[in-house]
Amino acid sequence: MKEQRVKELALLAAKIRKEALKAIQSADSGHVGGSFSVIDILTVLYFEKMNIDVKNPKMENRDRLVLSKGHCSPAMYAVLAMRGFFPLEDLLTFRKIDSNLSGHVEMKYVPGVDMSTGSLGQGLSAAVGMALSGKIYKKDYRVFAILGDGEIQEGQIWEAAMAAGNYKLDNLTVFVDNNNLQIDGTIEEVMSPYPIEDKFRAFKWNVISIDGHDYAQISDAVDQASQTKLMPTVIVAKTVKGKGVSFMENEVKWHGHTPNAEEYALAFKELDEAIARLEV
Amino acid sequence: MGEFISTRVAYGEELCRIGADENIVVFDADLSICTMSVYFAKKYPERFINAGIAESNMIGMAAGIATTGKTVFCNSFAMFTAGRGYDQIRNSIAYPGLNVKIVGTHAGLSVGEDGATHQCIEDLSLMRTVPGMTVVCPADANETKQAVRAIAEYKGPCYLRLGRAPVENVTDSIPGYKFELGKGVMLRDGTDVTIIATGLMVQMALEAGKRLEKEGIQARVIDMHTIKPIDQDIIIKAAKETGAIVTAEEHNVIGGLGSAVLEVIGDSIPVPVSRVGIEDVFGHSGTAEELMVKYGLTVENIISKVKSTILRKRE
């Protein structure tokens, strides 16, 4: 990936973080930590990789994405709005009574969302179903799913992993957002899913490990996945929960905690500075 | 006597027949020779997916395929679709309103010797309380085939409850019988009481109606194949015209057909209602016939409840 494109994506991601935080601020509720850890991956997918049409969100042969960690709706909705699926102003209605932008990602009313999620562990199965449909009906779309690293404690994830390996779904690419934190602590403290790579390998997956905030690595991993035949690919992405706001980074309390006025001011200041640096 | 055939076999045959529609995809979870999805699997292997013994994932995969515009049938025992898969059905299928038909075979006590772990007596209740879910429980093979066609045509989530045991075909000999989703069918008219039954209790309700006639009691019998949306009109009409209702179902008396009828009656025209069903206890191993007797799912019990309910009407 060219340096200029990396810079453009970084600028987009910084702007998306700001929009996601504005949505959380307007709702005074929402999950900032996991949203910020996954925004760089979503940015690369929606702005660089996925075959989608914002004017025709239900295009039959579009690439699909399931955000299985559905609580990171601020990230998903901000990315979709920035991509042009709906107006950025709509983000300010997030989690409000008259809004279509519910607390967890949902497909029924939000253009660009391919699957409703929220109850953890279910999204990968839906993505496997989409990929199976692609195989059965000989469509060439690709399916992406993003899982939380705490989420993979759910048994259904491994049922789905077994099925994807069994059915050799090479049209399926899955990210594990490995920010190492969940509500009650680090994932090792709560229930260690490590070694993540070995588990997927045992289920007959192609496994790639990357830095989930490095745009070139994300891009290369997706390309490598799309060239891999007869195996689904999992990209285990090391990420930082709360990435982009210094005092939120790697702090477990920012899973679902919302900032106070002073903290919002500080967070927006940091994000604005990042945007200013990248706009030069 | 009509032919004896289980609703699961009728389902399997009809699913195979409508399977010519290339838009249909079928799942099973290692029970295809029991749910009878095997007929479809043999004829259309390219559109049949065996999920293995992993029902939660099966239901999630079904949701994913449905997002691509397909009609998906998802099969296992009632205990493992409606029971184990409840959260997946609710959040991955019903909430987004996806076009998946959840099929629960071997429902109720009549699964027999496998015992309580496999006798799902809560599925109607579980599925009925999920917003937007259509719930169907056919009485016999003829009705099952029509139900399968109807839910395949209907766009949206459905639950279809089927049984293991062979049951007598009765609906095909009723003059003017017509299957319509959400519409109960009056199989027999009467003025003293109405027996509203679903699934294999419909045959018993008809038999009870015949025997009661000999005792001078004219019982109306309604086959309530659709539990949700429940046919309010036919219930209210029965309450007005007969003044007493007995419900009969192979299900817990809590949450199923009886509860649905009581909800309608409570909201409209209060008349005495009694419920025949499993009295909030788990089942047991035994033959289907033994279990029906042990848990009071009998013609005799329906008749007894009819008589006591008619007395309450006169109080």
Interface residues (C-beta under 8 A of the other chain):
Chain A: E60 R64 V66 E106 M107 K108 D114 M115 S116 G118 S119 G121 Q122 G123 L124 S125 A126 A127 V128 G129 M130 A131 L132 S133 G134 I136 Y137 K139 G155 Q156 E159 A160 M162 A163 N166 Y167
Chain B: V25 E46 R47 I49 A51 G52 A54 S56 N57 M58 I59 G60 M61 A62 A63 G64 I65 A66 T67 T68 G69 K70 D87 Q88 N91 S92 Y95 P96 G97
